[in-house]
């Protein structure tokens, strides 16, 4: 799946299809995510906010 970034305000956004959100079991209204880069690959994962301080 190829996507392009689009400008929003002073930053850039990336549209993530609903099917990807569902596969990651993310509720966009309540959940937080963590992003990390490893070997030029962007990784996105759901964060368990119950353990966050």
N, C-alpha and C positions, 0 to 999 in steps of 0.2 A: 504494500500500500504506500503510495507516494503522496506526500502532502507538502504544501507550501505554507510558509509563515505569512501572516498579515499584520499590518501596522495597527496598533491600538494605543492611543495616547502617545506617551514617550517610549513605549516598549513594543514588543512583538508577541503575537499570540499564535497558537497552533490549535486548530480544530481537532478534537479527538472524537471519533465516531462513537455513538451510543453502544455499539456492540463491544468495543474495546473497554469502555467503562464497565459494562456488565460483566465481561470476562474477568476483570480485575476486582469485581465485587466492591466497587467504589460508589458511594452515594455522594454525588458532587455537592449536595446541599449541606452535608454534615461532616464528611470525611476530609482528612488532610492527606497530602501525598508527600513523598520524599523523592527528589531527583538527584541522580548522581551520574557522573560521566566516567566510564571505564573503557579504555582502549578506543576512544572516539565514538563510543556508543552511549546514548542517553538512556538511562534506566529510570523508570517511574514505578514506584510501589506505594501501596496504601500504608499509612502510618497508624498504628494503634495509639490514639490520643489519650487513652486511659492511663498510659504510662508516662505521659509527658508532664513536665512540671512547669 
